[in-house]
Amino acid sequence: MSLFGAMTSGVSGLVAQSSAMGAISDNITNVNTVGYKNVKTDFQSLVTKQTSVTFYSAGGVQAKPKQLNDVQGLLQATTSQTDMGVSGSGYFVVNEASRPTINNQFLFTRAGSFFQDEEGFLRNTAGLYLQGWPTDPAGNVVLPQGSGAGLVNQNIISTDFLQSINLIRVGGTASETSRISMGANLPATDAIGDSHKVDIQFFDTLGVTNDVSFQFTKAGPNQWDLTVEPPRGTSVLTLYDDAGDVYKSIGQLQFTGRPNAASTFTINGADFTFVDAATDVAARQIDRRDGRTLAQIVGDLTTVVNDAFPGVAAPKLGNATTLLLTGGGADLAVTGLANLTTGAPAVPGTVQTAAFTVERRTATAPAITFNAQGVPANFGVSAMAVLGFANGASDIDEVDLTGDGNIDVNRMVLDFGNVGEGNGMTQFGAEFTPTFIQQNGARFGVFAGVTIGEDGLMTALFDNGEIRPIFKIPVATFVNPNGLESRTGNVWNATQASGDPTLRVADNGPAGQVVQAALEASTVDIGEEFTNMIMVQRAYSAATRIISTADDMLEELVRIKR
């Protein structure tokens, strides 16, 4: 009967408007919820198939709520370095577990209010953990530790490729010096043999500072030589030219005490022995008897070594207990240092305990040659290697530390400026004047914070000024983001309507940018919601009038019988 149909239609109106009111109430209560997307309620008609052209069968209305996930919310600045927002399309990938397994579901959110919890993981207020790709120090994506995958895959959401971001595991770091830049004026009026010294510090792979002196000596008109002695606690320092030829190589033996009787070491197969007798140059025996100072013993050793290998040995200037060995026409292989002891019980007699080789000179050009305008015409020195660190640091000399075939520690580049330009070393008629000294590298530093780029690259900051990439935050995009299913905690999961997620590098293709220290505000407009509330209230009241009017008509119909 049409009257009952009218009442049913009115009831559907009440139900539809109640649903709309529920959506409005959710929107208003989430006006301050980070990353919340407002729900819009559309309506569609319910039509009853008409069986007569003269009689109408009432249908009704249905509510169709729709969450507007593709609407960008306003990005608001915050003071937290771990707050993040997405500017554009895409979602952060999160997981309910800090150490996800195949049983833990990956979810998606725009709520980037992440903070570091007690275990160091980044999670948001809903307790969900931010996922990212781990990277190597160069920023390249790598597999997580323990992954069973063979190759990196940035398109699959899996525990084989993603891991929960943990900042407490970011250890301190130190970096070795790889470049030294220097500028100075060498006096054009100097006589041949005049020299000038510049003291420089560099960092080894453990972040320890080492002191060296660059001594420039005039070798001829417009020509200068360079001497750099190895720093304390190292074995050899070698200077190279652009072609990799040896310009100068200097080794050292730092004696720690008076050598024990019968202690020996070897240079190029020749044994040198310390004895309780007068020094015998021909027998390569050095007097170490009581009453002699260590400086006297090293002085005799210098004489004996130079007799066997003319001109290679000299005591270190300012430290007569250290013997310097300079490579000349042949390499100098120093071995057998384990047999050189001092004291009782016997301990190593020199700081250097491992064998080392001082390389012969193969380069012939001066360290720096100037033209008539006082600017460099050629550089004969471009790199420096330091070997044999007693503190356990790696050699600074084209070293593969990991065995993967890639060089991890390079020789230090020496930058004295450009040929033909006065932007480094110069030679003019003025006093010796160092203008600048710069070197990279850093001492050990502790983790101090993170910075996040627009491409999602998370870089650790250390208090020594060093930086190191640690994670890359991916962005998941969907063909139909409005088809995602909403979950408690302001997160969504993929559905058949949304399509499968596609992982992308942020700020690439359709993926939006990651913005650090910003949060996406709710997309709710209070004014619009209150307006909608008034309209829903009026529509609800109108639907009740349909029911009351139909009820009155039914009552009149019942009265006919009376």
C-alpha positions in Angstrom: 0.0 0.0 0.0 1.4 3.5 -0.9 0.8 4.9 2.6 3.0 2.2 4.2 5.5 2.8 1.4 5.5 6.5 2.4 6.2 5.6 6.0 9.0 3.3 5.0 10.5 6.0 2.7 10.4 8.4 5.7 12.1 5.8 7.9 14.9 5.4 5.2 15.2 9.2 5.4 15.7 9.1 9.1 18.3 6.3 8.8 20.2 8.2 6.0 20.2 11.5 7.8 21.3 9.7 11.1 24.2 8.3 9.1 25.1 11.7 7.8 24.9 13.1 11.3 27.3 10.4 12.5 29.8 11.3 9.8 29.5 15.0 10.7 30.1 14.2 14.4 33.2 12.2 13.6 34.5 15.0 11.4 34.0 17.6 14.1 35.5 15.6 16.9 38.6 14.8 14.7 39.1 18.4 13.7 42.5 18.4 15.5 43.5 14.8 14.6 46.8 14.8 12.6 46.3 13.4 9.1 42.5 12.9 9.5 40.5 12.9 6.3 37.0 14.2 6.5 34.0 11.9 5.6 31.5 13.2 3.1 28.0 11.6 3.0 26.4 11.4 -0.4 22.9 10.1 -0.9 21.4 7.9 -3.5 17.7 7.1 -4.2 16.0 3.8 -3.6 13.6 3.2 -6.4 10.8 0.6 -6.2 9.9 -0.9 -9.6 6.7 0.7 -10.8 4.0 -1.8 -11.8 1.4 0.7 -12.8 1.3 4.0 -14.7 -1.4 5.3 -12.4 -0.1 4.1 -9.1 3.3 5.2 -7.5 5.2 2.9 -5.2 7.5 4.8 -2.8 11.2 3.9 -2.5 13.4 5.9 -0.2 17.0 7.0 0.2 20.4 5.5 1.1 23.4 7.2 2.7 26.8 6.6 1.0 29.6 7.8 3.2 32.9 8.5 1.4 36.2 9.3 3.0 38.1 11.9 1.0 41.6 10.4 1.3 42.9 12.2 -1.8 42.4 15.6 -0.3 45.7 17.3 0.8 45.6 18.7 4.4 47.4 21.9 5.4 51.0 21.2 6.5 51.7 22.9 9.9 55.3 23.5 11.2 56.3 21.8 14.4 59.5 21.7 16.5 60.1 18.0 16.5 62.7 16.7 14.0 60.9 13.3 13.8 57.5 14.9 12.8 56.8 14.3 9.1 54.1 15.2 6.6 53.5 14.2 3.0 53.1 17.0 0.5 51.3 15.3 -2.4 50.1 11.8 -3.0 51.2 8.8 -0.9 51.2 7.3 2.6 53.8 6.3 5.2 54.2 2.6 5.6 53.7 1.5 9.3 53.5 -1.8 11.1 51.8 -2.9 14.4 55.0 -4.6 15.5 58.5 -3.1 16.1 60.1 -6.2 14.7 57.5 -7.3 12.0 57.1 -10.9 10.9 54.9 -12.3 8.2 52.0 -12.4 10.7 52.1 -8.6 11.2 50.1 -6.5 8.8 51.6 -3.5 7.0 49.3 -0.4 7.2 49.3 3.1 5.7 49.0 6.5 7.3 49.3 10.2 6.8 49.7 10.8 10.5 53.4 11.5 10.7 53.6 12.5 14.4 56.4 10.0 15.1 58.5 10.0 18.2 61.4 7.9 19.5 60.2 5.3 22.1 62.1 3.7 24.9 63.7 1.2 22.5 64.6 3.8 20.0 61.9 2.9 17.4 60.0 5.7 15.6 56.3 5.2 16.3 53.3 7.4 16.2 50.6 8.1 18.7 48.6 5.1 17.6 51.6 2.9 18.5 52.4 2.0 14.9 56.1 1.8 13.8 57.5 3.6 10.8 59.0 1.4 8.2 62.0 2.3 6.0 64.7 1.0 3.7 68.1 0.7 5.4 70.9 2.4 3.5 74.7 2.3 3.4 76.9 5.3 4.3 76.6 6.5 0.6 72.8 6.6 0.8 72.2 3.5 -1.3 69.4 1.2 -0.2 70.6 -2.2 1.2 68.9 -5.2 2.6 68.0 -5.3 6.3 70.2 -7.4 8.5 69.1 -11.0 8.5 67.1 -10.6 5.3 66.6 -13.8 3.2 66.4 -11.9 0.0 69.2 -12.0 -2.5 68.7 -8.6 -4.1 67.3 -5.2 -3.1 63.7 -4.7 -4.2 62.1 -1.3 -3.6 58.7 -2.2 -5.0 57.7 -5.0 -2.6 56.3 -4.4 0.9 58.0 -7.1 2.9 60.1 -7.7 6.0 62.8 -8.8 3.6 63.2 -5.3 2.4 61.7 -3.0 5.0 62.5 -2.6 8.7 61.2 -0.5 11.6 63.3 2.6 11.9 65.4 2.6 15.0 67.6 5.5 16.0 69.1 4.2 19.2 71.2 1.8 17.1 72.8 4.6 15.3 76.3 4.5 16.7 78.9 7.3 16.9 81.2 7.9 14.0 84.5 9.3 13.1 85.9 9.9 9.6 89.4 10.0 8.3 90.9 13.0 6.5 90.7 12.5 2.7 91.7 16.0 1.6 94.0 18.7 2.8 93.9 22.1 1.1 96.6 24.7 1.7 97.5 28.2 0.5 100.6 30.1 1.3 103.1 32.5 -0.3 106.6 31.2 -0.6 109.1 34.1 -0.8 110.6 34.6 -4.3 113.6 36.2 -2.7 114.6 33.1 -0.7 118.0 31.6 -1.4 118.3 28.0 -2.5 118.1 25.8 0.6 115.9 28.1 2.6 112.8 26.4 4.0 109.5 27.2 5.7 107.2 24.9 7.7 103.5 24.6 8.1 102.0 22.4 10.9 98.8 20.5 9.9 96.5 18.1 11.7 94.6 15.2 10.1 92.3 12.5 11.4 92.9 8.8 11.0 90.1 6.2 10.6 89.5 6.1 14.4 89.1 9.9 14.6 92.4 10.4 16.3 94.2 13.6 15.5 97.7 13.3 14.0 100.2 16.2 13.6 102.5 16.6 10.6 104.7 19.4 9.3 104.9 20.4 5.7 108.4 21.7 5.1 108.9 23.6 1.8 112.5 24.0 0.7 113.7 26.1 -2.2 115.4 23.7 -4.7 116.1 26.2 -7.5 114.7 29.2 -9.3 110.9 28.9 -9.1 111.2 25.3 -7.8 110.3 24.0 -4.3 110.7 20.6 -2.7 108.4 19.3 0.0 109.2 17.1 3.0 106.6 15.6 5.3 107.8 13.3 8.1 105.5 10.6 9.5 103.5 11.5 12.6 104.2 9.9 15.9 102.9 6.3 16.2 103.1 5.6 12.5 105.6 3.7 10.3 105.7 5.4 6.9 104.5 8.5 5.1 104.7 8.6 1.3 104.0 11.5 -1.1 102.8 10.7 -4.6 102.4 12.7 -7.8 99.3 12.6 -10.2 100.6 9.5 -12.0 101.0 7.6 -8.7 104.8 7.8 -8.8 106.6 8.2 -5.4 107.9 11.7 -4.8 109.2 11.0 -1.3 108.8 8.2 1.2 110.0 8.4 4.9 109.8 5.7 7.5 110.6 5.9 11.2 111.7 3.9 14.2 110.6 5.5 17.5 112.7 3.9 20.2 111.0 3.5 23.6 114.0 2.5 25.7 117.6 1.4 25.6 117.6 -1.8 23.4 118.4 -5.1 25.2 121.7 -6.8 24.4 121.6 -9.0 21.3 118.4 -7.2 20.1 118.3 -7.0 16.3 116.3 -5.8 13.4 116.8 -6.0 9.6 116.9 -3.6 6.7 117.0 -5.2 3.2 118.4 -8.4 4.6 121.1 -6.7 6.6 121.0 -7.3 10.4 121.7 -4.5 12.9 122.6 -5.7 16.4 122.8 -3.9 19.8 125.7 -5.2 21.9 127.5 -4.5 25.1 130.6 -3.4 23.3 132.0 -0.5 21.3 130.1 0.3 18.1 131.5 -1.7 15.2 130.4 -0.1 11.9 131.6 -2.8 9.6 129.9 -5.5 11.7 126.7 -3.4 12.0 126.9 -3.6 15.8 125.7 -0.7 18.0 127.0 0.0 21.5 124.1 -0.1 24.0 126.1 -0.4 27.3 125.0 1.2 30.5 125.7 4.9 30.8 124.9 5.6 27.2 121.7 7.7 26.5 119.1 6.5 24.0 120.0 9.6 21.9 123.6 8.4 21.7 122.6 4.9 20.8 120.3 6.2 18.0 123.1 8.5 16.8 125.5 5.5 16.5 122.7 3.5 14.7 122.3 6.3 12.2 126.1 6.1 11.4 125.9 2.3 11.0 122.8 2.4 8.8 124.3 5.1 6.5 127.4 3.0 6.1 125.3 0.1 4.8 122.9 2.3 2.9 124.4 5.7 2.3 122.3 8.7 3.0 119.1 7.0 4.1 119.2 7.5 7.9 118.9 10.6 10.1 117.7 11.3 13.6 114.5 13.2 13.7 114.9 16.9 14.2 113.9 17.8 17.8 113.6 14.1 18.8 117.0 12.4 18.8 115.5 9.0 19.9 113.6 8.6 16.6 115.4 7.3 13.5 114.1 8.5 10.1 114.7 6.4 7.0 114.2 8.1 3.6 113.8 6.1 0.4 116.3 6.8 -2.3 117.3 4.7 -5.2 115.9 1.5 -3.7 113.1 0.4 -1.4 114.0 -0.1 2.3 112.3 -3.2 3.8 112.4 -3.0 7.6 111.7 -6.4 9.2 112.4 -8.3 12.4 111.2 -5.6 14.7 109.8 -8.3 17.0 113.5 -9.1 17.9 114.1 -5.5 19.0 113.3 -5.3 22.7 113.9 -3.3 25.8 113.7 -3.7 29.5 113.1 -6.7 31.7 110.7 -8.3 31.2 111.3 -7.6 27.5 108.9 -5.3 25.7 109.0 -4.0 22.2 111.9 -1.6 21.8 110.1 0.6 19.2 106.6 1.9 18.8 106.7 0.3 15.3 106.4 -3.5 15.7 105.3 -4.6 12.3 107.4 -4.8 9.2 107.2 -1.9 6.8 108.7 -0.7 3.5 110.0 2.7 2.6 109.5 3.2 -1.1 112.2 4.4 -3.5 111.7 7.7 -5.3 110.4 7.3 -8.8 109.1 10.9 -9.5 111.6 13.5 -10.6 109.8 16.8 -10.8 109.9 19.3 -7.9 107.0 19.4 -5.5 105.9 22.8 -6.9 107.2 24.7 -10.0 106.1 28.3 -10.4 106.0 30.4 -13.6 107.4 33.9 -14.0 104.1 35.4 -12.8 104.4 33.7 -9.4 101.6 31.2 -9.8 102.0 27.4 -10.0 103.0 25.9 -13.4 103.2 22.3 -12.2 102.6 20.2 -9.1 104.8 17.2 -8.4 102.9 16.2 -5.3 99.2 15.5 -5.2 98.5 12.7 -2.6 99.8 11.5 0.7 99.6 8.0 2.3 100.3 7.2 5.9 100.9 3.6 7.0 101.4 1.6 10.2 99.2 3.3 12.8 100.2 2.0 16.2 96.7 2.8 17.6 95.1 0.2 15.3 93.7 2.7 12.7 93.6 1.6 9.1 96.4 2.6 6.7 95.4 5.7 4.7 96.4 4.3 1.4 93.8 2.8 -1.0 92.6 0.2 1.4 89.7 -2.3 1.0 88.5 -2.8 4.6 85.5 -5.1 3.8 87.0 -7.3 1.1 84.3 -6.4 -1.4 86.7 -5.2 -4.0 85.9 -1.5 -3.3 88.3 1.0 -1.8 87.1 2.2 1.6 90.1 4.4 2.6 91.8 6.5 0.0 95.1 8.4 0.1 94.8 12.0 1.2 94.5 14.4 -1.7 96.8 17.4 -1.4 95.3 20.5 -2.9 97.8 23.4 -3.4 95.5 25.3 -5.8 95.1 25.3 -9.6 97.9 25.5 -12.2 98.0 29.0 -13.5 95.9 30.5 -10.7 96.8 32.2 -7.5 94.2 30.4 -5.4 96.6 28.3 -3.3 100.3 28.3 -3.3 102.1 31.4 -4.8 105.6 32.7 -5.0 105.9 36.5 -4.8 108.5 38.9 -3.4 107.0 39.0 0.1 107.4 37.1 3.4 106.3 33.5 3.9 102.6 33.9 4.6 100.2 30.9 5.1 96.8 32.1 3.9 94.6 29.1 4.7 94.7 25.5 5.8 91.6 23.2 5.4 91.1 19.5 5.9 88.1 17.3 6.2 87.6 14.4 8.6 86.4 14.5 12.1 87.0 13.1 15.6 84.6 10.6 17.1 81.1 12.1 17.5 77.9 10.8 19.1 74.4 10.8 17.5 72.8 14.2 17.8 69.7 14.0 15.6 68.4 13.4 12.1 67.5 15.4 9.1 65.0 14.1 6.5 65.2 15.2 2.8 62.2 15.7 0.5 63.2 12.3 -1.1 62.7 10.6 2.3 66.5 10.1 2.9 67.0 10.1 6.7 70.5 11.3 7.6 72.0 11.0 11.1 73.7 14.1 12.5 76.7 13.7 14.9 78.1 16.3 17.3 81.4 16.3 15.4 79.8 17.8 12.3 79.7 14.5 10.4 76.5 13.2 8.7 75.6 9.7 7.6 72.5 8.4 5.7 70.8 5.6 7.7 67.3 5.1 6.2 65.2 6.0 3.2 61.5 6.5 4.0 59.3 5.1 1.1 55.9 6.5 0.1 53.1 4.1 -0.8 50.7 5.2 -3.5 47.3 3.7 -4.7 45.3 3.9 -7.9 42.2 4.7 -5.8 43.1 6.0 -2.4 39.5 6.7 -1.6 38.9 3.0 -1.7 41.2 2.4 1.3 39.5 0.9 4.4 39.8 3.1 7.5 41.2 1.5 10.7 41.4 2.7 14.3 44.5 4.9 14.8 44.1 7.0 11.7 45.5 4.3 9.4 44.2 2.5 6.4 44.6 -0.9 4.8 44.5 -1.8 1.2 41.3 -3.2 -0.3 40.2 -4.5 -3.7 38.7 -1.1 -4.4 41.9 0.8 -3.6 44.2 -1.5 -5.5 47.5 -2.8 -4.4 50.1 -0.3 -2.9 53.0 0.7 -5.0 56.2 1.6 -3.0 58.0 4.7 -4.4 60.9 6.9 -3.6 59.4 10.2 -2.3 59.4 13.2 -4.6 59.6 10.9 -7.6 56.8 10.4 -10.1 53.4 10.5 -8.5 54.8 10.2 -5.0 54.7 13.3 -2.9 57.5 14.9 -0.9 58.4 14.1 2.7 58.5 17.3 4.7 60.4 17.2 8.0 59.2 19.1 11.2 55.7 19.4 9.8 52.3 17.6 10.3 49.4 17.4 8.0 46.3 18.9 9.6 42.8 17.5 9.5 40.9 18.3 6.3 37.8 19.1 8.3 36.2 22.5 7.8 34.3 23.4 10.9 32.1 26.0 9.1 31.2 23.5 6.4 30.4 20.8 9.0 28.1 23.1 11.0 26.3 24.1 7.8 25.9 20.4 6.9 24.6 19.7 10.4 21.8 22.3 10.0 20.9 20.8 6.7 20.8 17.3 8.1 18.8 18.4 11.1 16.2 20.0 8.7 16.1 16.9 6.5 15.7 14.7 9.5 12.8 16.8 10.8 11.2 16.7 7.3 11.5 12.9 7.3 9.7 12.7 10.6 6.9 14.8 9.1 6.5 12.3 6.4 6.0 9.6 9.0 3.6 11.6 11.1 1.6 12.7 8.1 1.3 9.1 6.8 0.3 8.0 10.2 -2.5 10.7 10.3 -3.8 9.4 6.9 -3.8 5.8 8.1 -5.8 6.9 11.1 -8.4 8.6 8.9 -8.5 5.4 6.9 -9.2 3.3 10.0 -12.0 5.7 11.0 -14.0 4.9 7.8 -15.0 1.6 9.3 -16.4 3.3 12.4 
